[in-house]
Amino acid sequence: MPGADAVILGAGPSGLAAAYELTRHGASVRVLERLEQVGGLARTIQHDGCRFDIGPHRFFTRNEEVHQLFVEVVAEDLLRVARLTRIHYRNKLFNYPLSPVNALFGVGPASAVLMFLSYARARLRHRLAPRPQHTFEEWMIDHFGARLYETFFKTYTEKVWGISCDRIGADWAAQRIKGLSLGVALKHALLSPKKHTVKTLVDEFLFPRHGAGMFYEKLADLVEVRGGTILLGRRVVGLRRDGMRIRSVVAQGPDGQEEEVEAAQVLSSMPLIAMVEMLEPPPPEAVLAACRRLRYRGHLGVHLKVRGLPFPDNWIYVHSREVRMARVANYRNFSPQMADGEGTSPLTVEYFAFEGDDFWKRADEELIEVAADELRQMGFVHPRDVLSGFVVRSQQAYPVIELGYHEHIAIIKAWLDRLTNLQPIGRSGMFKYNNQDHAIATGLLAARNVLGLGRYDPWLVNIDAEYHEGGEAR
Ligand SMILES: Cc1cc2nc3c(=O)[nH]c(=O)nc-3n(C[C@H](O)[C@H](O)[C@H](O)COP(=O)(O)OP(=O)(O)OC[C@H]3O[C@@H](n4cnc5c(N)ncnc54)[C@H](O)[C@@H]3O)c2cc1C
């Protein structure tokens, strides 16, 4: 099949942003998307009259261009949502950020004092005898003290990543956790709240009326209006190359038939490892070996339509060890149109697992029961108020930032850089912990490379951004 100026693998945020930019400049694009809908990990699914995102998605960016794009495309459907997020720990809810009174009553004065002393000790040691910080754990203890870290960060982080915190690289903490601010807030609350007002926690965020995915549905419409082609239900299964140039992309349609699309330029947002392993002929063994050393953490969203309004928060981080869930969101508190009326709430209970492990393999009905039971234990929902549910498994949701992963990526990237017409983009596509705005930025930059509008390096996007929770309020 004849191709287009660019063949784009995946219709998530990065792929659609690239398609948007290319079609805006008159280039032809063909987007191949394995699912039957656009939006990728930021898509919105309709079920039983309600709308559910894969997990709670807040749009926030420091990139003015990406912000403008979002605002212009979502247009009249944009809501400004007051943020309420709390932390569930030992059956108590902690404000986020913590207020001094809430913190003291929450952990109790004795624990609060011990936390402060442990924090003070860590900072003093940092000044007098600084130690190298290779791991997430070392970084956290150095910045917050052992007690704060063990009480509030360790369990949640290990729930999400599924590996011990001493196997997660310090760079992840340095980039991402700086502003994730139970620690910062508690530290500030316990020190001098007036002097250290937490400016980094965003009180409001933007949200499309019908869910995070609405932005991408609108973006896809614009791409098609400008002549771009978005093919849904097309799973890319092969990338054929002549030397260091991709000749064609092979995609399998809904009927199982394979079609080969000629490729002038390829932008790939499908998971990096799968993409590299699909190359025909394969890359050198060292590149494949580097791929085998990397892994993704899977995300299980148990989506429940429940009666009533179980909590007023947008989402709650669940640090408590007693339950397996990591977070629970209520989309009705994002936008009333996410629910099917006043009397119900669409919730997502989030779990993390590695693809193929026991939890991952549990039947959907069983997972719905686990989630309903945990919500009961936490006092949020009685099982009889769970009206319906479904489960979405995202295999490659979180690239695992395990110690040493940089070296493997460097090997893969060095070889991919030699391909003359392929650019990886996006989150799974570049094996980076990117948020929507970063993913969009990589797509825009890669498109400009194709258009000859400059020479950009999408790998540099987000290289030293802070954790998403921690930007200045716009
Ligand atoms: C639970 C959760 C919560 C999040 N919360 C936030 C948040 O609050 N704010 C925020 O900004 N970001 C958030 N993110 C991150 C955000 O979802 C991602 O940054 C963004 O979706 C990445 O876009 P992408 O285009 O790089 O990749 P994806 O969204 O993964 O899109 C890739 C696309 O490629 C398709 N694909 C994969 N394999 C193939 C194949 N073989 N053939 C064809 N197509 C294929 C996929 O189906 C998908 O549509 C969250 C992510 C998760 C999982």
The ligand as a MOL file (V3000), in Angstrom:
LIG
                    3D

  0  0  0     0  0            999 V3000
M  V30 BEGIN CTAB
M  V30 COUNTS 53 58 0 0 0
M  V30 BEGIN ATOM
M  V30 1 C -2.6680 5.5990 35.3310 0
M  V30 2 C -2.0430 6.7540 34.5970 0
M  V30 3 C -2.2590 8.0440 35.0440 0
M  V30 4 C -1.6800 9.1200 34.3690 0
M  V30 5 N -1.9140 10.3840 34.8310 0
M  V30 6 C -1.4360 11.4320 34.1340 0
M  V30 7 C -1.7460 12.7690 34.5430 0
M  V30 8 O -2.4200 13.0150 35.5420 0
M  V30 9 N -1.2620 13.7780 33.7740 0
M  V30 10 C -0.5180 13.5590 32.6520 0
M  V30 11 O -0.1560 14.5250 31.9780 0
M  V30 12 N -0.1840 12.3190 32.2720 0
M  V30 13 C -0.6270 11.2410 32.9750 0
M  V30 14 N -0.3190 9.9720 32.5750 0
M  V30 15 C 0.6150 9.7830 31.4420 0
M  V30 16 C -0.0570 9.8850 30.0840 0
M  V30 17 O -1.1080 8.9630 29.9830 0
M  V30 18 C 1.0120 9.5630 29.0570 0
M  V30 19 O 2.0900 10.4510 29.2160 0
M  V30 20 C 0.5470 9.6790 27.6230 0
M  V30 21 O -0.6090 8.9340 27.3950 0
M  V30 22 C 1.6730 9.1840 26.7150 0
M  V30 23 O 1.2980 9.3490 25.3800 0
M  V30 24 P 2.0240 8.5080 24.2510 0
M  V30 25 O 1.4450 8.9090 22.9660 0
M  V30 26 O 3.4730 8.6140 24.4160 0
M  V30 27 O 1.7260 6.9760 24.5740 0
M  V30 28 P 0.3620 6.1500 24.7390 0
M  V30 29 O -0.6700 6.9720 25.4140 0
M  V30 30 O 0.8080 4.8880 25.3700 0
M  V30 31 O -0.0610 5.9060 23.2290 0
M  V30 32 C 0.5770 4.9400 22.4330 0
M  V30 33 C -0.4370 4.3850 21.4610 0
M  V30 34 O 0.2010 3.3850 20.6560 0
M  V30 35 C -0.6910 2.3100 20.4860 0
M  V30 36 N 0.0690 1.0920 20.1780 0
M  V30 37 C 0.8340 0.3530 20.9980 0
M  V30 38 N 1.3360 -0.7200 20.3510 0
M  V30 39 C 0.8850 -0.6390 19.0750 0
M  V30 40 C 1.0590 -1.4450 17.9320 0
M  V30 41 N 1.7860 -2.5610 17.9540 0
M  V30 42 N 0.4450 -1.0740 16.7820 0
M  V30 43 C -0.3080 0.0610 16.7310 0
M  V30 44 N -0.5150 0.8580 17.8020 0
M  V30 45 C 0.0810 0.5120 18.9540 0
M  V30 46 C -1.4090 2.2120 21.8140 0
M  V30 47 O -2.6360 1.5210 21.7070 0
M  V30 48 C -1.6090 3.7040 22.1550 0
M  V30 49 O -2.8170 4.1960 21.6690 0
M  V30 50 C -0.8530 8.8870 33.2370 0
M  V30 51 C -0.6500 7.5770 32.7950 0
M  V30 52 C -1.2220 6.5220 33.4610 0
M  V30 53 C -1.0030 5.1140 32.9740 0
M  V30 END ATOM
M  V30 BEGIN BOND
M  V30 1 1 1 2
M  V30 2 1 2 3
M  V30 3 2 2 52
M  V30 4 2 3 4
M  V30 5 1 4 5
M  V30 6 1 4 50
M  V30 7 2 5 6
M  V30 8 1 6 7
M  V30 9 1 6 13
M  V30 10 2 7 8
M  V30 11 1 7 9
M  V30 12 1 9 10
M  V30 13 2 10 11
M  V30 14 1 10 12
M  V30 15 2 12 13
M  V30 16 1 13 14
M  V30 17 1 14 15
M  V30 18 1 14 50
M  V30 19 1 15 16
M  V30 20 1 16 17
M  V30 21 1 16 18
M  V30 22 1 18 19
M  V30 23 1 18 20
M  V30 24 1 20 21
M  V30 25 1 20 22
M  V30 26 1 22 23
M  V30 27 1 23 24
M  V30 28 2 24 25
M  V30 29 1 24 26
M  V30 30 1 24 27
M  V30 31 1 27 28
M  V30 32 2 28 29
M  V30 33 1 28 30
M  V30 34 1 28 31
M  V30 35 1 31 32
M  V30 36 1 32 33
M  V30 37 1 33 34
M  V30 38 1 33 48
M  V30 39 1 34 35
M  V30 40 1 35 36
M  V30 41 1 35 46
M  V30 42 1 36 37
M  V30 43 1 36 45
M  V30 44 2 37 38
M  V30 45 1 38 39
M  V30 46 1 39 40
M  V30 47 2 39 45
M  V30 48 1 40 41
M  V30 49 2 40 42
M  V30 50 1 42 43
M  V30 51 2 43 44
M  V30 52 1 44 45
M  V30 53 1 46 47
M  V30 54 1 46 48
M  V30 55 1 48 49
M  V30 56 2 50 51
M  V30 57 1 51 52
M  V30 58 1 52 53
M  V30 END BOND
M  V30 END CTAB
M  END
